[in-house]
Amino acid sequence: MARGSSSGGRREPRLDGGGATLDMRLTRADRPGETGSGAREKQRKPSRRKSEAETGTPKQPRKTRGTRRKAGPARRGKGRSRSGRGGGSGRRGGIVGGLRRLLYWGFVLCIWGGIGLVGVLAYYAAWLPPTSEWKVPQRPPNVRIVAADGSLMANRGDTGGEAVRLEQLPPYLPQAVIAIEDRRFRSHFGLDPLGLGRAVLTNLTSGRLVQGGSTLTQQLAKNLFLEPERTLRRKVQEAVLALWLEATYSKNEIIELYLNRVYFGAGAYGVDAAARRYFGKSARMVSLAEAATLAALLKAPSRYAPTRNPDLAAERAALVLGAMAEEGYITEAEARDAIAAPMNVVSHHTSASENYVADWVMELLPSYVGAIDSDIIVDTTIDLGMQIVAEDSLRRSLEEEGAKLGVRQGAIVTLDAGGAVKALVGGRDYGTSQFNRAVNAHRQPGSAFKPFVYLAALERGLTPDTVRVDEPVRFGKWAPKNYSKSYRGAVTLTQALSLSLNTVAAKLADEVGPKSIIRTARKLGISSPIKANLSIALGTSEVTPLEIAGAFVPFSNGGYGVVPHVIRQIRKADGTVLYARQGGGPGRVIDHATLADMNFMMAETLTTGTGRKANLPDRPAGGKTGTSQDFRDGWFIGYTGTLTTAVWLGNDDDSPTKRATGGSLPARIWKEVMAADHQGLPVAGLPGVSDRPVRVAEPHGNPLDMPMRDVPAEGDPDRHQPPPGRGDGGSPLDLLNRIFGG
């Protein structure tokens, strides 16, 4: 039985856990699609593991390394039959999973970063005014000051130039700015993430701040609305405002606003101001090379200014041209040609004497039009040719003789018969000193004040032939002396004035009284304070070159007082006239007979007296020299029937010169200026002089038959060889008709 049962009888299943057990679990072979040896092998593996665990059968020893090598290919082959790639699929799956996780967390970080950025923007934007109040501030008004012929002399105002429309500019000018400052200007939305990232990376790698990530729109926002502080709040507000600008204005409007507001150095705000400052022309007329130079200034205006560092400016301009070529704005050939093209950089701009006129105009404007809220054009009376002649003559004369005579400064004013200022030079060099000596310097006129003394005497009944004795004289503690320390004895008033005798002038002041002289000077145009003492006869009360020139004009125009003026008309840019001069003045201030006598006497000063070096060979003229105490001031004020010019030389600190007199360098400058100013003008006689005989000096003669070494002159010791000159005919009525168009 025992053997029979052991050999193969029927075995009943047992449920008590004894003996062999029946594995009722599903295997992969029981599932649909799992067939073949692979499935059966998988089915056997868990049964074998269970049998070993339950029966306690020892685990089979691990196969040797050699056996594993033999089995390996078979297993790998089976793997390839299922997946086609084998073990590489696991590694690839790990990489893909890592990338997915990286993208996921990157996306999450971007979301949170965006939320944080919006929060920061919102926080700092809260410091800005409400958006309903946001608007581009009005550009500071420009004052365009032009000469009588319409040519520009200067721009004044906070910007230093006028606003220009984008379509008025050559296309390569805005292109140059975009190429070097913001290449993606036309495509970004006000902020440039790519440019910002590049700038951050560059700054980090270099260890210092070498690049900025601001767009043109951000720069405009900063210039328009914000203070130049380097804080996070300002940068965030700049970004917010840049977004607003992009949403409100077109790209063309933004670049136009930028070009008209950005600072180019040397006080020039806006591209037109910069073009005039550096190249002496409107931005409408700049060349490609000049446009690149202007764009180069934006990085560092003082460093790359062509007036200060021409080599650095040229290098930076070449970089701009290269960027333009890369962006396709110009060809490489055009870039090379522009680099090789010479540029005419203006260095005279800051020293030009027209700036004295412009400054004076700006001082006068409020009294004419009040507050200025828009661009205006001021038409002046200045003749630019006369202005240049006066400036060149003064500058050259001081360079050649100033050191020898101990003179460092000067001023020149030229007026026409109606009092219009045709030229005004307020100093030797505007770039060195902006003080306008022609308008604001109060200096002692010396003997140049004597014509008012003699006019007062003539108005009291004296004549040019009245005789007075040139002799030592004392008035209380004051004892005036002649320059030569010698005395002529009996002389006519004509001789006394032409030779500038101090003793006779003092006697006349005592005769007519200081108050009478002051009244005469006042009606002719002297407005400065005058002390009522006898010394006013020698010009001890101070005057300005402008006012004494205006006071001499009545001698040239028939006896009519004038108000010196430089502004002819003021108008807006659209043509609206805000002011137009209608003429006017104090009327007649010298009667005809007295005027004729004065002009006869003043003409003698140029032919036989102290002003011989000012004598004009081709037309009649009158005038007077002046030298103040201790040779501190040298004057010559003279006139023809057309123009009146005053020349002053001296030192700002009121120090004495090296015996410079009015009859020396001032007289020569006056002659040079007046000779040039009268070229092409018809000869006009002095009013009233044709009514009486005029003594004319021979080329090398002495009409008074006096030794030249004995000719005395207060402050005017210069000797002479008078050239010929004669008054031209013409009645006073004809002269007035020519002057006033009657």
Helices and strands as residue ranges (DSSP letters): H 2-8, G 28-30, H 36-55, H 65-83, H 88-125, G 131-133, E 143-146, E 152-156, G 166-168, H 172-181, H 193-206, H 216-225, H 232-248, H 251-261, H 271-279, G 283-285, H 288-297, H 310-327, H 332-340, G 349-351, H 354-369, E 376-380, H 384-397, I 398-402, H 403-405, E 409-416, E 421-425, H 437-440, G 446-449, H 450-459, E 467-470, E 489-492, H 493-498, H 502-512, H 514-524, G 534-538, H 545-557, E 560-561, E 567-572, E 577-580, E 587-588, H 592-607, G 612-614, E 622-627, G 629-631, E 633-639, E 643-650, H 665-677, G 689-691, G 708-710, H 732-740
